[in-house]
Amino acid sequence: MAATPRLSGYLMPAANEMRLGCSFRRRRFVSVIVKARRGVRLGVPVGQALLEVPTPPPALGTAFPPRRLHLRGRSVFELSMWCGTCPALFQRVGEPLSEDVDVAHTRLTAGLSTVDDAVLMAYDRVLPASTYTILLLDVEPRLVTPGDDADYFSHEQVSTWGIDPAVGAPEDPGTPYYRTFETSVSREAHLYETVVPMVPPTWNDTDRVASYEADAGVDGATAVAYSLLDVCQPAMVEGEDYYAHWLLTHFLLDGHHKVDAAARKGRPVRLLSLIDEESSIATREDNDLLVAARGRARSPRIAGES
C-alpha cells in the first residue's frame, strides 16, 4: 500500500478520508457526515495547549482525580469518570476567561466544504497533542435546558443508571446545551450527540446572532469544536434499560453565535469536530464504529431493544 501523503504532520485526503454526503428530503434535514478523516496528529505538549484534559496519575492506593476540561488553565467542565461505569457527564464547574481560543480563520467565515488543512494548522497551536478523528458535520441544533423534556441527563441517562439516592436528582450539566443527533450503534449501544457552548447562549451578542440568522444556514460559516467520545455502561443493571451510552460531546471553540442562530431558526449549521481520541473514554475500534454510526439515519433508543 502506498504511503499516505502528509503536510506538516497532517494526513492528506487519501484512503483515510471519506465522503458520506448529506441530503435534504422533503425539506426534512438529514444529519450525516460530510467528510471524515482518521488518525490525524495535532496539538502541542501538555502545558502549552490552551485547552486540555489533564490526567495526573493517582497517588498510590487512591482513585483517579476528577476528569476535567481546562481552558486557558481554568477548569471549565467536569467530565465522565475514567472508569467508564459511572454516568456519562459534562457539568459546568467554572467560567472561562474567553468563550473561544482566538483562532480566527477566513475559511471558517466562508464555510468549509471539506476538511481544510489550513484550518487544522491554525488549531494545531492550541489543541493538546493527540491523535484526532476529524468530522465535518451538518447538524441541526436544538437548545436544551437542564431538566426539560429533551434533557439527556433527566431521561435517557436515568433509564439506565437510575437516580443516585445520595443526590436524589438526575445529573445536572449546569448549563444549557444543544442536542443534535442520536442513533443506534448496536443492539447494546446507542449514540447521543451534544454541542456544548463554553458560555451560556444568553451571553451571546444579539446583533451577531441576528446577522447569522440572516445567513444561508449550512452553506454559511462553519463552527469548530473540541470533541470527546465517552463510552459508558454500568457495571451491573441499575435502571430499566441496560445498554452502553456513547456520548459524543462537541465543546465549541468557535461558532457560539452561528450555532445559536441555527437553533433559533430551526436549520442546520456546519460543524468541524476535532475528536481527541486519547482523552476520550473510547478505543480506536470505538472511533471506527462512531464514524460508521454517525453516517446512519437518526433513530431514537427503543427501551429494552438490547
C-alpha positions as CSV (number, residue, x, y, z in Angstrom):
1,M,0.0,0.0,0.0
2,A,1.4,3.4,-0.9
3,A,2.2,5.8,1.9
4,T,-0.4,8.4,2.8
5,P,1.0,11.8,1.9
6,R,1.4,14.3,4.8
7,L,1.5,18.1,5.1
8,S,3.3,19.3,8.3
9,G,2.1,16.3,10.1
10,Y,-1.5,16.4,8.8
11,L,-3.0,13.5,7.0
12,M,-3.9,14.5,3.5
13,P,-7.1,13.3,1.8
14,A,-6.5,9.8,0.8
15,A,-7.8,6.4,1.8
16,N,-8.2,7.7,5.4
17,E,-10.8,10.3,4.2
18,M,-14.4,9.5,3.4
19,R,-17.2,11.5,1.9
20,L,-20.5,10.3,3.2
21,G,-22.7,13.1,1.8
22,C,-25.6,15.0,3.2
23,S,-29.2,15.4,1.9
24,F,-32.5,17.1,2.4
25,R,-35.7,15.2,1.7
26,R,-39.0,16.9,1.5
27,R,-37.5,19.8,3.5
28,R,-36.6,17.5,6.4
29,F,-33.0,17.8,7.4
30,V,-31.0,14.5,7.3
31,S,-27.9,14.9,9.6
32,V,-24.9,12.9,8.3
33,I,-21.2,13.2,7.8
34,V,-19.9,15.5,5.0
35,K,-16.3,14.4,5.5
36,A,-14.4,12.2,7.9
37,R,-10.6,11.8,8.4
38,R,-9.0,9.4,10.9
39,G,-5.6,9.2,12.6
40,V,-4.6,12.9,12.4
41,R,-1.8,14.1,14.7
42,L,-2.4,17.6,16.1
43,G,-1.5,19.7,19.1
44,V,1.2,20.9,21.3
45,P,2.7,19.4,24.5
46,V,1.0,19.4,27.9
47,G,1.2,22.9,29.5
48,Q,1.3,24.7,26.1
49,A,-2.2,23.9,24.9
50,L,-5.0,26.4,25.6
51,L,-7.4,23.5,26.3
52,E,-6.7,20.1,27.6
53,V,-8.0,17.2,29.8
54,P,-5.1,16.7,32.2
55,T,-4.8,13.2,33.7
56,P,-2.3,13.2,36.5
57,P,-1.6,9.7,37.9
58,P,-3.3,9.0,41.1
59,A,-1.4,8.6,44.4
60,L,-0.7,5.0,45.4
61,G,-3.8,3.4,46.6
62,T,-6.1,6.2,45.5
63,A,-8.6,6.7,42.7
64,F,-8.1,9.0,39.7
65,P,-8.9,12.6,40.5
66,P,-11.8,14.2,38.7
67,R,-11.6,14.3,34.9
68,R,-12.0,17.9,33.8
69,L,-11.7,20.1,30.7
70,H,-9.4,23.0,31.2
71,L,-9.5,26.2,29.0
72,R,-6.6,28.6,29.5
73,G,-5.6,26.8,32.7
74,R,-9.0,27.1,34.3
75,S,-11.4,24.1,35.0
76,V,-14.5,24.7,32.9
77,F,-16.3,21.3,32.8
78,E,-16.2,18.2,34.9
79,L,-16.4,15.1,32.6
80,S,-17.3,11.4,32.8
81,M,-15.1,9.4,35.2
82,W,-12.3,7.4,33.6
83,C,-13.8,4.1,35.0
84,G,-16.4,4.1,32.2
85,T,-19.1,2.6,34.5
86,C,-20.3,5.9,36.1
87,P,-22.8,8.0,34.2
88,A,-21.6,10.0,31.2
89,L,-21.2,13.6,32.2
90,F,-20.3,17.1,31.2
91,Q,-21.0,19.6,34.0
92,R,-20.0,23.2,34.2
93,V,-17.7,24.0,37.1
94,G,-16.3,27.3,36.1
95,E,-16.4,30.1,33.6
96,P,-13.6,30.5,31.0
97,L,-11.7,33.8,30.6
98,S,-12.9,33.8,27.0
99,E,-15.5,31.7,25.2
100,D,-13.2,30.8,22.4
101,V,-9.5,30.2,21.7
102,D,-8.9,33.3,19.5
103,V,-8.3,31.3,16.3
104,A,-9.9,33.3,13.5
105,H,-9.8,32.0,10.0
106,T,-11.4,33.4,6.9
107,R,-12.2,29.9,5.6
108,L,-14.4,29.3,8.6
109,T,-16.3,32.5,7.8
110,A,-16.7,31.5,4.2
111,G,-17.8,27.9,5.2
112,L,-15.9,24.6,4.7
113,S,-16.8,22.0,2.1
114,T,-14.0,19.7,3.1
115,V,-11.5,19.1,5.9
116,D,-9.2,22.1,5.4
117,D,-5.5,21.6,6.3
118,A,-5.0,25.4,6.7
119,V,-7.7,25.4,9.4
120,L,-6.2,22.3,11.1
121,M,-2.8,24.1,11.1
122,A,-4.4,27.1,12.9
123,Y,-5.9,24.9,15.6
124,D,-2.8,22.8,15.9
125,R,-1.3,25.6,18.0
126,V,-4.0,25.4,20.7
127,L,-5.0,21.8,20.9
128,P,-3.4,19.2,23.3
129,A,-1.1,16.8,21.5
130,S,-3.1,13.7,20.5
131,T,-4.5,11.6,17.7
132,Y,-7.7,13.1,16.3
133,T,-10.7,11.9,14.4
134,I,-11.9,14.8,12.2
135,L,-15.5,15.0,11.3
136,L,-17.1,17.7,9.1
137,L,-20.8,17.5,10.0
138,D,-24.1,19.2,9.2
139,V,-26.1,19.4,12.4
140,E,-29.4,20.8,13.4
141,P,-29.1,22.0,17.0
142,R,-32.0,22.0,19.5
143,L,-31.4,24.1,22.6
144,V,-32.0,22.1,25.8
145,T,-32.3,23.4,29.4
146,P,-31.4,21.0,32.2
147,G,-34.4,19.2,33.5
148,D,-36.6,19.8,30.4
149,D,-38.3,17.2,28.3
150,A,-35.3,16.9,25.9
151,D,-32.6,16.7,28.6
152,Y,-30.5,13.6,28.2
153,F,-29.5,13.6,31.9
154,S,-33.1,13.6,33.1
155,H,-34.4,11.0,30.8
156,E,-32.2,8.6,28.8
157,Q,-29.4,8.5,31.5
158,V,-31.9,7.9,34.3
159,S,-33.4,5.0,32.4
160,T,-30.0,3.2,32.6
161,W,-28.4,4.4,35.8
162,G,-31.4,5.4,37.8
163,I,-31.1,8.3,40.3
164,D,-28.3,8.3,42.8
165,P,-30.0,8.1,46.2
166,A,-27.3,10.1,47.8
167,V,-28.2,13.0,45.5
168,G,-31.9,12.4,44.9
169,A,-31.9,14.0,41.5
170,P,-30.5,13.4,37.9
171,E,-27.1,14.7,37.0
172,D,-27.2,18.4,36.3
173,P,-24.9,19.7,33.5
174,G,-25.2,23.2,34.9
175,T,-25.6,24.8,31.5
176,P,-28.0,24.9,28.5
177,Y,-26.7,22.8,25.7
178,Y,-27.7,21.6,22.2
179,R,-28.8,18.1,21.2
180,T,-28.1,17.4,17.5
181,F,-28.2,13.7,16.8
182,E,-28.7,10.2,18.1
183,T,-28.7,6.7,16.6
184,S,-28.1,3.1,17.3
185,V,-24.5,1.8,17.4
186,S,-25.7,-1.7,18.0
187,R,-28.5,-3.5,19.9
188,E,-26.4,-3.0,23.1
189,A,-25.2,0.6,22.4
190,H,-26.7,4.0,21.5
191,L,-25.0,7.2,20.4
192,Y,-26.1,10.6,21.8
193,E,-24.5,13.7,20.3
194,T,-24.5,17.1,22.0
195,V,-23.0,20.6,21.3
196,V,-21.9,22.4,24.5
197,P,-21.2,26.1,24.4
198,M,-18.3,27.4,26.6
199,V,-20.6,30.1,27.8
200,P,-24.4,30.1,28.1
201,P,-26.3,31.3,24.9
202,T,-27.7,34.2,26.8
203,W,-24.2,35.7,26.8
204,N,-24.1,35.9,23.0
205,D,-24.2,39.2,21.3
206,T,-27.8,39.5,19.9
207,D,-26.7,41.6,16.9
208,R,-24.2,38.9,15.8
209,V,-26.8,36.2,16.3
210,A,-29.2,38.1,14.2
211,S,-26.6,38.5,11.4
212,Y,-26.1,34.8,11.3
213,E,-29.9,34.2,11.3
214,A,-30.0,36.1,8.0
215,D,-27.2,33.9,6.6
216,A,-27.7,30.9,4.4
217,G,-27.6,28.1,7.0
218,V,-25.4,25.2,6.2
219,D,-23.9,27.0,3.2
220,G,-22.7,29.7,5.5
221,A,-20.0,29.9,8.2
222,T,-18.6,26.8,9.9
223,A,-18.3,26.3,13.7
224,V,-15.4,24.4,15.3
225,A,-15.4,22.1,18.4
226,Y,-13.0,20.1,20.5
227,S,-14.8,16.8,21.0
228,L,-14.7,13.8,23.2
229,L,-16.4,10.4,22.9
230,D,-17.2,8.8,26.2
231,V,-18.5,5.2,26.2
232,C,-20.1,4.4,29.5
233,Q,-22.1,1.5,30.8
234,P,-23.0,0.5,34.4
235,A,-21.1,-2.5,35.9
236,M,-24.4,-4.0,36.7
237,V,-28.1,-3.4,36.0
238,E,-29.2,-0.2,37.8
239,G,-32.2,1.0,35.8
240,E,-34.9,-0.2,33.5
241,D,-32.9,-0.1,30.2
242,Y,-29.3,-1.5,30.4
243,Y,-27.0,-0.7,27.5
244,A,-23.8,1.3,26.7
245,H,-24.2,5.1,26.3
246,W,-21.9,6.7,23.7
247,L,-21.9,10.4,24.5
248,L,-20.2,12.4,21.7
249,T,-19.7,15.9,23.2
250,H,-18.7,18.9,21.0
251,F,-17.3,21.7,23.1
252,L,-17.5,24.8,21.0
253,L,-14.2,26.6,20.2
254,D,-15.7,28.9,17.5
255,G,-19.2,29.4,16.4
256,H,-21.3,30.2,19.5
257,H,-23.3,32.8,17.6
258,K,-23.6,30.6,14.5
259,V,-25.0,27.6,16.4
260,D,-27.3,29.9,18.5
261,A,-28.7,31.3,15.2
262,A,-29.2,27.9,13.7
263,A,-31.1,26.7,16.8
264,R,-33.3,29.8,16.7
265,K,-34.1,29.3,13.0
266,G,-34.5,25.5,13.2
267,R,-32.0,24.9,10.5
268,P,-28.6,23.1,10.1
269,V,-25.2,24.5,10.7
270,R,-21.8,23.1,9.6
271,L,-19.5,21.9,12.4
272,L,-15.8,20.9,12.2
273,S,-15.4,18.4,15.1
274,L,-11.9,17.6,16.4
275,I,-12.3,14.4,18.4
276,D,-9.4,13.8,20.8
277,E,-9.0,10.0,20.7
278,E,-6.5,9.8,23.6
279,S,-8.6,11.9,26.1
280,S,-11.8,10.1,25.2
281,I,-13.1,7.1,27.1
282,A,-13.1,5.0,23.9
283,T,-10.9,2.7,22.0
284,R,-9.7,3.1,18.4
285,E,-12.2,0.5,17.4
286,D,-14.9,2.6,19.1
287,N,-13.9,5.5,16.9
288,D,-14.2,3.3,13.8
289,L,-17.8,2.4,14.9
290,L,-18.5,6.0,15.7
291,V,-17.8,7.1,12.1
292,A,-20.0,4.4,10.8
293,A,-22.8,5.1,13.2
294,R,-22.6,8.9,12.6
295,G,-23.3,8.2,8.9
296,R,-26.6,6.5,9.6
297,A,-30.1,8.0,9.8
298,R,-31.2,9.5,13.1
299,S,-33.1,7.0,15.3
300,P,-34.2,7.1,18.9
301,R,-33.5,4.5,21.5
302,I,-36.2,1.9,22.0
303,A,-36.2,0.9,25.6
304,G,-35.2,-2.7,26.1
305,E,-34.2,-3.3,22.5
306,S,-30.9,-5.0,23.6
